[in-house]
Structures are given as C-alpha cells and as structure tokens.
C-alpha cells in the first residue's frame, strides 16, 4: 500500500503592515499590494501613516496641541492611507474590527483595517509618539487571533542589531539557541526592542522615527510588548521580487525578526 502523504498545513492568518514610507515608492507599493493579494491564507493589511501622520507631527511641533489630539489625528492619518490603498486596489475589503475581517476572509477576500473605530474603544492604548503603526499592527493581530505579523519596510532589513533569520518555507521564524540569546545580552546586541511582561505606559503615532529622530531602530519602543506571541517577519525591497510566488504558497516573504524575552520598563 503506498504511503499516505500528510496534508499541507493551512496557511496562517497573516496581518501585514504596509509601511507609510512606501508612498514615496508607488511602483513598490503597488507591487506589494499585488503580492499580498496572492497570499493563500486569511490576510489583513494594516496601513502605515505615511505623509498624513507626518503632517500631524509637523503641525504639533508648531501648534503645540496635546499628545492626545496628535494620537487620534495620527490614527486618522493611517485611515487616510487605508482609503488611498483601497482606491489603488479595489479587491481589498475595508474593515473596522476583527469580526468584519473574518467575514471578508470567509468570502475569500483580503481585509484592509480602518483603525479609528477600534482604537477609540481601546482606552488601554495611551496617547504618545512612542508607539507607532507597527505596534498598532501587532495589537490588532493579537486582538484578531492572528499567528503572524509581516512588517513591510521601504529599506532592506536583513542586517540589524535585532537578529534577523531567514524564514523557512512557511515563514516561521527560526528560534535562536539560549546560548546565542545570552551572548547577545552580554554583548549589548539585544538592546533593540525586547519583550517585557510589563505593558508600556506610552503609545501611538504612525511609523518609527525617521533617520536622525530616535535612532536606527526598525520598530518602536512599545513593539515588543504588543508583538509577544506573534511570529514577526520583516520584509524590504529585496523581498518583493519573490513575494508573490511565496505568498501564493502560504509562505511569508522576508526575514524572521527575533524579539528577545528581556524585561523592559518603558517610562
């Protein structure tokens, strides 16, 4: 009797955050939208804030309005970016909640998150610039019960102080050895965002600080807390060429992002 092959695992529910900075690279932005829509499993896209959230930051510096106002305005900027993405790709279904996204997934459609309504009903997310749309994407992914989070950046991210491992055929992160984790802790390489059990006391704008404002970190200070338990993958321009083919197999393009499990208190 011939051996019975085991069925392929169902692709994981994927939340993919499109960096706001991709608005300056329209061909790449359209390429990523097309690639993501080939994903073989349930997909929800989270928009960055792009120029809309940057305008909030510039206005706050001049007008000196509160972080609470800037927080809501920046999330509105994410929603503006979502409206632009929906216009570029009519196949996306705009949703406000994980339940609406699940309904879209059942119809075989990809969901595009409008964050205003859901974040307004989440008072546990305080108002600050320390939490960007990366952390909001992670928060949404966990609220939605997603297994994986893809962060699409406008720069390649394979080499970074936070360990980047090439993901396997399913997009699952490669786990570092305990010895490697301890080595990095002693050498200081683990000082990029780390996973803490204490929730951060600050939160939200759009994308991580631009060069020269807040260092070279690829994610914001709150990200590790909100991303705990998620398989996080980072992708950049070099991953776009093969992204569609990989997505069609249920794989996640990019490099797995390791978040160290080290206590971090955020003031």
N, C-alpha and C positions, 0 to 999 in steps of 0.2 A: 504494500500500500504506500503510495507516495507521501512524503512528509507534507503536513499541512502548514502553509506559511501563515504566520501571525499577521493580523490586520495592522495596517499602519495606524499609529495613534492619531486621534483627531487633533488638528492644529489648535493651538492655544488661543484663547481670547486675547487679542492684542490691542493695546492702546498705543497709538503712535502720535507723538507730539512733533508738529512741524515748526521748526524754529522761525521766529518772526523775522530774523535777518535774511531769510531766503527771499523776501520780497525784492531784494536788490539783484537777485539771480532768477529772473522769471522763467527761463528755459529749464533750469534745475528744479524750480518749484513745480512746474507742470510735469516734469519727468517723475518727480517723487509721487505726485498725485496719481499718475498713471500706474506706477509700480505698486503703490499701496493698494489700489483697487483690484490688483490681481491676487491679493492675499487670500489663501484658501480657507481661512477661518473667520470667526467674528472679528470685526475691525471697527474701532472708534478712533477718529482723528481729533486731536486737541490742537487748536491754533495757538501760535505764539501771539505776541502783541504787536511786533513789528513797529512801523513808524507811528502807529496810533498810540501805543503805550509810550514810545519815546517822546511824543508831543506832550504827554501828561507830565513826564519828568521835567521837561524843559519849562513848562508852564508853572509847575510847582516851585521851581527854583526862583522864578521871577515874582509870582503872586503870593507865595508863602502860605498856600492853603494847606490844610491838615493832611496827615498821612491817611486818615480815614477816608477823606474825599479822594485823595490820589489813588488809594487802593481800589475803590469802586470804579473810578474813571479808567484805571489801567485794565481792569477786567472787562469793562465796556470796550476798551481797545482790542482785547482778544476777540470779543464778539464781532467787532467790525471786521477784523481779519477773517473770521469764520464766514461772514457774509460774502467777502471777496472770494474766498476759496469755493464756496457753494456756487458762485456765479461762474467761476472758471471750470468747475467740474459738476455739472448738473446731476450726475449719478449719486452724489452724496445726499444723505438724508439728515437734515438738521434736527438735533435733539437737545433737550434740556436736562434730562435725567437718565440714569442707567436703565430704568424701565422702558423709556422711549427708545433707547439704543437697542435693547433686547428685542423689541418689536421689529425694528428695522432689520436686525440680524436674521430674525426668523423669515423675513421676506427675501433674504439673500442680498440685502443692501448694506453698504458701509455707512456708519453713522458719523456725523460731524457735530462735536459738542459745542453748544452755546452756553458759556459758563455763568452768565449773570444770575439767572434764577437760582441755580443750585448753590452758588457761593453766598448769595444773600441770605439763604436759610441755614447757613453754617456759621454761627457766631464763634465757634471754636477757632476759626481762621482769623487771627487778629490782623490789623492793618499796619503794614510796614513794607519797605522795599527789600527785606531780607529773604523773602520767599517769592520766587518768580513763577512763570508759567510751567517750568519744569516740575516744580513741587506741586503745583495745582494739577498737572497731568498725573503725577504719582498718586495724589489724593483721590482724584477721580477714578483711577484704575483700581485702587483698593476698594472704594465705595461700590464700584461696579463688579467686583469679584473677578477682575482680570488677573491672568497669571503673568503677563509680560508687558513691559513698557519699552518702547523704542523712542529714543530721542534723536531726531534728525537735525544735524547742525550744518552750518554753512562752511565749516572747516573740518578737515580730517582729524580724527581723534584717537588714532591707534597708539600714539605715544603720549603719555600723560603721567603725572605723578600718581594718579589713581590707576591701579593696574588694569590694563585692557587686555583681555584674552580673546582670541578669535573664537567666535561661537561655533558650535558644531552644526551638523546638518539640520537640527531642529531649532537652532537659535538659542539653545540653552547655554547659560554661562558656564565656563569651566571653573571649578572650585579650586582655590589655592590651597596649598598644604598649610597646616598650622605653623610649621617651621617658617614658611615664607611670610605668613602674616606677622609672626613675631619679629622676623628680621626687618620687615618694613617698619614696624612700630618703633624698633630701636633706632633705625636709621633716619626716622622722620619722614619717610615716604608716605606714611599713612595720614598726613595732615590735610589731605583733601577731605571733602565731606565724609563723615563717618556715621555709622548707625548708632543711635543712642536710644535708651529706653525712656528718656525724659522728653516730652514734647517741647518743641521750640516755643519761645514766648513772643516771637515776632513773625511776621508774614507779609506779603504779596505785592508784586508788580507784574512784569511780563517776562522778560528774558534775563539771563545772567548779565552782570555788568559788562559793558563794552570794554575794550582794551584800555588800561590806564585807570579804570574805575573799579576797584575791588579785586585786582589781581587776575591771575590766569586761570582760575578755577572754571571748569566746564559746567558746573552746576552750582546752584545757590546753597547757602549755608543750611537751609531747612530741608534740603532734598533727602538727606539720609534718613531722617525720621519718617518722612512720608513714603519713602520707597521701600521700607523694610518689608521683606517677604516677597518682593517682586523680582522677577528675572529682568534686569535692566540691560539694554543693548544701546550702544551709541553708533550712529552712522553719519558719514560725511560724504563729500563729493565723490571720493574714490569708490564708494559702495554703490553708487547709482547705476552704473553700467549693468551690474548683475542683479540689481534689487528686484526687478520684476520677475525674473525667472525663479529666484529663490522664494519670493513671496508666493508664487503660484504653487510651490511645493509645500507651503506651510512653514517654510523656514523664515528666519528674521535676518535681514541684511545688517551687517555691521559687526562690531566687536563688543563682547560682553564686558560690562562695567562692574567691577568689584567694589562694593561698599564695605569698608571694614566695620566690624562689630566692636566699636570702642565707644565708651560713654562720652557724650559731648553735651555740655550745657551751653545754651545759646542765650546771651544776655539781651 
